[in-house]
Amino acid sequence: MPLLSIIIPSFNALNSLRNCIDSIQCQTFHDYEVWIMDGQSTDGTVEFLKSLQAPFYWQSETDNGIYDAMNKGIELSKGEWLYFLGSDDRLHDATTLEKIFFEINSTEIKLLIGNIRYDFQDSDSFLIKKNNGVFKPEWSKKMWLKNTVHHQGVFYKKEVFKDQLYNLKYKILADYDLHLKLFHANTEVKLLNQIIAVCKTGGISKTYNWPLYREEVKLKTQQSHVLLKPLFYILAIGKFLLKKI
């Protein structure tokens, strides 16, 4: 029974997946298992996965999007804690996991939330490039205004998913939906002042296209009240225009 299960959804991303795996294999902390949930890639990924040995495990089959792959990984995982790492992301340095799990002094804590650093490009929004790309989380009512927690900065106690998985009706922001639910339930969290992962900016949630904001309005409305929907639309339109700068 490993302390940590790392779940990596992947599809036709062989080169970046290799770097992602390398960042795990070089860790000084070893009490983990890794599940790579591949969506039947055709770029040589499956051949690479066959070369991996325990504690790296994999499954390659069709899925209904990235959150469906994550849900399948949750079902297969055996760790006390879960962490989701994008195939094009990597852990910050070789001591990242050891620093986090060296001492967990409360059994009540359900989420460990740290920073991430964007591996940004010149063409990315100035909001991504600020603070040298470092994204620092907030666990407060501010989450109703915007997504203040980055998925790759969160470690979850597996019991969080005992009665719920990622909601598959949200293709882009199911993690945001989950975080709002956990905040509403007064879930005990611990904020970590360290960088967990280095993340690429090419993911679907960083395109800042209108479908993302439409999904945000939908999930916020469902978790609050339909009368707030116009307000959520106004906020969404403002952020949509700002992120295009």
RABEL-V342868 format. One record per residue. N is the residue number from 1. RES is the residue in one small letter. PHI is phi in whole degrees, -180 to 180 (none if undefined). Layout:
n=N res=RES phi=PHI
n=N res=RES phi=PHI
This chain:
n=1 res=m phi=none
n=2 res=p phi=-68
n=3 res=l phi=-71
n=4 res=l phi=-130
n=5 res=s phi=-113
n=6 res=i phi=-102
n=7 res=i phi=-115
n=8 res=i phi=-123
n=9 res=p phi=-76
n=10 res=s phi=-149
n=11 res=f phi=-156
n=12 res=n phi=50
n=13 res=a phi=-137
n=14 res=l phi=-56
n=15 res=n phi=-62
n=16 res=s phi=-71
n=17 res=l phi=-63
n=18 res=r phi=-58
n=19 res=n phi=-65
n=20 res=c phi=-61
n=21 res=i phi=-63
n=22 res=d phi=-58
n=23 res=s phi=-68
n=24 res=i phi=-85
n=25 res=q phi=-63
n=26 res=c phi=-87
n=27 res=q phi=-66
n=28 res=t phi=-78
n=29 res=f phi=-95
n=30 res=h phi=-128
n=31 res=d phi=-87
n=32 res=y phi=-146
n=33 res=e phi=-128
n=34 res=v phi=-129
n=35 res=w phi=-116
n=36 res=i phi=-96
n=37 res=m phi=-103
n=38 res=d phi=-93
n=39 res=g phi=-95
n=40 res=q phi=61
n=41 res=s phi=-66
n=42 res=t phi=-122
n=43 res=d phi=-108
n=44 res=g phi=99
n=45 res=t phi=-60
n=46 res=v phi=-62
n=47 res=e phi=-62
n=48 res=f phi=-65
n=49 res=l phi=-62
n=50 res=k phi=-65
n=51 res=s phi=-85
n=52 res=l phi=-80
n=53 res=q phi=-121
n=54 res=a phi=-53
n=55 res=p phi=-92
n=56 res=f phi=-99
n=57 res=y phi=-126
n=58 res=w phi=-153
n=59 res=q phi=-146
n=60 res=s phi=-126
n=61 res=e phi=-160
n=62 res=t phi=-66
n=63 res=d phi=-143
n=64 res=n phi=-103
n=65 res=g phi=104
n=66 res=i phi=-63
n=67 res=y phi=-75
n=68 res=d phi=-66
n=69 res=a phi=-61
n=70 res=m phi=-64
n=71 res=n phi=-61
n=72 res=k phi=-64
n=73 res=g phi=-65
n=74 res=i phi=-60
n=75 res=e phi=-64
n=76 res=l phi=-85
n=77 res=s phi=-69
n=78 res=k phi=-122
n=79 res=g phi=-75
n=80 res=e phi=-72
n=81 res=w phi=-119
n=82 res=l phi=-123
n=83 res=y phi=-142
n=84 res=f phi=-111
n=85 res=l phi=-120
n=86 res=g phi=-68
n=87 res=s phi=-65
n=88 res=d phi=-102
n=89 res=d phi=-112
n=90 res=r phi=-151
n=91 res=l phi=-66
n=92 res=h phi=-61
n=93 res=d phi=-153
n=94 res=a phi=-69
n=95 res=t phi=-106
n=96 res=t phi=-54
n=97 res=l phi=-69
n=98 res=e phi=-63
n=99 res=k phi=-62
n=100 res=i phi=-76
n=101 res=f phi=-102
n=102 res=f phi=-61
n=103 res=e phi=-151
n=104 res=i phi=-118
n=105 res=n phi=-99
n=106 res=s phi=-145
n=107 res=t phi=-80
n=108 res=e phi=-83
n=109 res=i phi=-70
n=110 res=k phi=-108
n=111 res=l phi=-135
n=112 res=l phi=-109
n=113 res=i phi=-125
n=114 res=g phi=-122
n=115 res=n phi=-86
n=116 res=i phi=-131
n=117 res=r phi=-123
n=118 res=y phi=-78
n=119 res=d phi=-89
n=120 res=f phi=-85
n=121 res=q phi=-111
n=122 res=d phi=-60
n=123 res=s phi=-81
n=124 res=d phi=-72
n=125 res=s phi=-59
n=126 res=f phi=-63
n=127 res=l phi=-70
n=128 res=i phi=-78
n=129 res=k phi=-81
n=130 res=k phi=-66
n=131 res=n phi=56
n=132 res=n phi=57
n=133 res=g phi=85
n=134 res=v phi=-84
n=135 res=f phi=-105
n=136 res=k phi=-106
n=137 res=p phi=-80
n=138 res=e phi=-135
n=139 res=w phi=-116
n=140 res=s phi=-156
n=141 res=k phi=-64
n=142 res=k phi=-61
n=143 res=m phi=-62
n=144 res=w phi=-74
n=145 res=l phi=-88
n=146 res=k phi=-158
n=147 res=n phi=-77
n=148 res=t phi=-101
n=149 res=v phi=-129
n=150 res=h phi=-90
n=151 res=h phi=-56
n=152 res=q phi=-80
n=153 res=g phi=-106
n=154 res=v phi=-120
n=155 res=f phi=-110
n=156 res=y phi=-112
n=157 res=k phi=-63
n=158 res=k phi=-60
n=159 res=e phi=-62
n=160 res=v phi=-57
n=161 res=f phi=-97
n=162 res=k phi=-62
n=163 res=d phi=-112
n=164 res=q phi=-158
n=165 res=l phi=-120
n=166 res=y phi=-66
n=167 res=n phi=-76
n=168 res=l phi=-75
n=169 res=k phi=-77
n=170 res=y phi=-106
n=171 res=k phi=-87
n=172 res=i phi=-118
n=173 res=l phi=-124
n=174 res=a phi=-64
n=175 res=d phi=-70
n=176 res=y phi=-62
n=177 res=d phi=-58
n=178 res=l phi=-64
n=179 res=h phi=-64
n=180 res=l phi=-63
n=181 res=k phi=-62
n=182 res=l phi=-67
n=183 res=f phi=-66
n=184 res=h phi=-61
n=185 res=a phi=-87
n=186 res=n phi=57
n=187 res=t phi=-64
n=188 res=e phi=-76
n=189 res=v phi=-129
n=190 res=k phi=-129
n=191 res=l phi=-87
n=192 res=l phi=-111
n=193 res=n phi=-90
n=194 res=q phi=-153
n=195 res=i phi=-82
n=196 res=i phi=-91
n=197 res=a phi=-141
n=198 res=v phi=-106
n=199 res=c phi=-118
n=200 res=k phi=-70
n=201 res=t phi=-109
n=202 res=g phi=-93
n=203 res=g phi=-69
n=204 res=i phi=-63
n=205 res=s phi=-77
n=206 res=k phi=-108
n=207 res=t phi=-79
n=208 res=y phi=56
n=209 res=n phi=-84
n=210 res=w phi=-61
n=211 res=p phi=-55
n=212 res=l phi=-63
n=213 res=y phi=-73
n=214 res=r phi=-64
n=215 res=e phi=-68
n=216 res=e phi=-61
n=217 res=v phi=-60
n=218 res=k phi=-62
n=219 res=l phi=-72
n=220 res=k phi=-66
n=221 res=t phi=-64
n=222 res=q phi=-67
n=223 res=q phi=-93
n=224 res=s phi=-129
n=225 res=h phi=-151
n=226 res=v phi=-61
n=227 res=l phi=-67
n=228 res=l phi=-88
n=229 res=k phi=-58
n=230 res=p phi=-59
n=231 res=l phi=-63
n=232 res=f phi=-63
n=233 res=y phi=-67
n=234 res=i phi=-62
n=235 res=l phi=-62
n=236 res=a phi=-65
n=237 res=i phi=-64
n=238 res=g phi=-62
n=239 res=k phi=-69
n=240 res=f phi=-59
n=241 res=l phi=-70
n=242 res=l phi=-68
n=243 res=k phi=-70
n=244 res=k phi=-82
n=245 res=i phi=-73
